[in-house]
């Protein structure tokens, strides 16, 4: 499927940014209930972003909640030249980085958890395995699973700074300018990190016998 023309994407982003700016102005002016619109719009997306950084669902949830609380308290400082998600992602990212620094200080290097005592029980928070599928369905699912596993394995080989840019671009769909604003780095640095990340992803996938998407 062909992507929409760049000009169309730019116009859509500008329209959405303008709509968010109007919404923020109304909230600051006293219509506080409207903040729920922004929370509903971005909380799931923000949770995934924090989860990629932290690797822990509960810590990601805490980071998201704190980010929305802090953003609400400082809503009058919002710069409408940027998307709201860019601004709140920066807040959540700083919270997540603080968690990672504390984790390093405490010596909590591994994010893995111990398995259940009963090997027949599914891990906590996970459902039991689904019933077997038909041959064709199972084959397609296995292929998709293998591709997803290869992508994730290759993504994990990226340096942290390149991986974060890669995720914000390809998972969250942020523009170069928004990534630069979210990470507080020059746009040229974003482009450089993305270029290196894509080269490494392509080489890694090819080494696994998977064509780069």
Residue pairs with C-beta under 8 A, 6 or more apart in sequence:
3 9
13 83
13 175
16 83
17 80
17 81
17 82
17 83
18 80
20 38
20 80
20 83
20 84
21 78
21 80
23 34
23 37
23 38
24 38
24 75
24 78
24 80
24 84
26 34
27 34
27 35
27 75
28 75
28 76
35 72
35 75
38 84
39 68
42 84
42 85
42 88
43 64
43 68
45 85
45 172
46 64
46 67
46 85
46 88
46 89
46 92
47 60
47 61
47 64
48 60
48 171
49 89
49 92
49 93
49 167
49 168
49 171
49 172
50 59
50 60
50 63
50 64
50 92
50 93
50 95
50 96
51 57
51 60
52 163
52 164
52 167
52 171
53 60
53 93
53 96
53 97
53 100
53 164
54 60
54 63
54 96
54 99
54 100
55 111
56 111
57 125
59 96
59 99
60 96
63 92
63 95
63 96
63 99
64 92
66 92
66 95
67 88
67 91
67 92
67 95
68 88
70 91
70 95
71 78
71 87
71 88
71 91
78 84
78 87
79 87
82 178
82 181
83 174
83 178
85 172
85 174
85 178
86 174
86 178
86 181
86 182
87 181
89 168
89 172
89 182
90 181
90 182
90 183
90 184
93 182
93 183
103 109
113 123
113 124
115 123
116 122
116 123
116 124
122 128
122 129
132 138
133 141
146 210
147 210
150 205
150 208
150 210
151 201
151 205
151 210
151 213
153 204
153 208
154 200
154 201
154 204
154 205
154 208
155 163
155 166
155 167
155 201
156 163
157 200
157 204
158 166
158 197
158 200
158 201
161 193
162 193
162 194
162 196
162 197
162 200
163 197
164 183
165 179
165 183
165 190
165 193
165 194
165 197
166 193
166 194
166 197
166 198
166 201
168 174
168 178
168 179
168 182
168 183
169 176
169 179
169 194
174 182
176 187
176 190
176 191
176 194
177 187
179 187
179 190
180 186
180 187
180 189
180 190
183 190
201 212
202 212
205 211
205 212
206 212
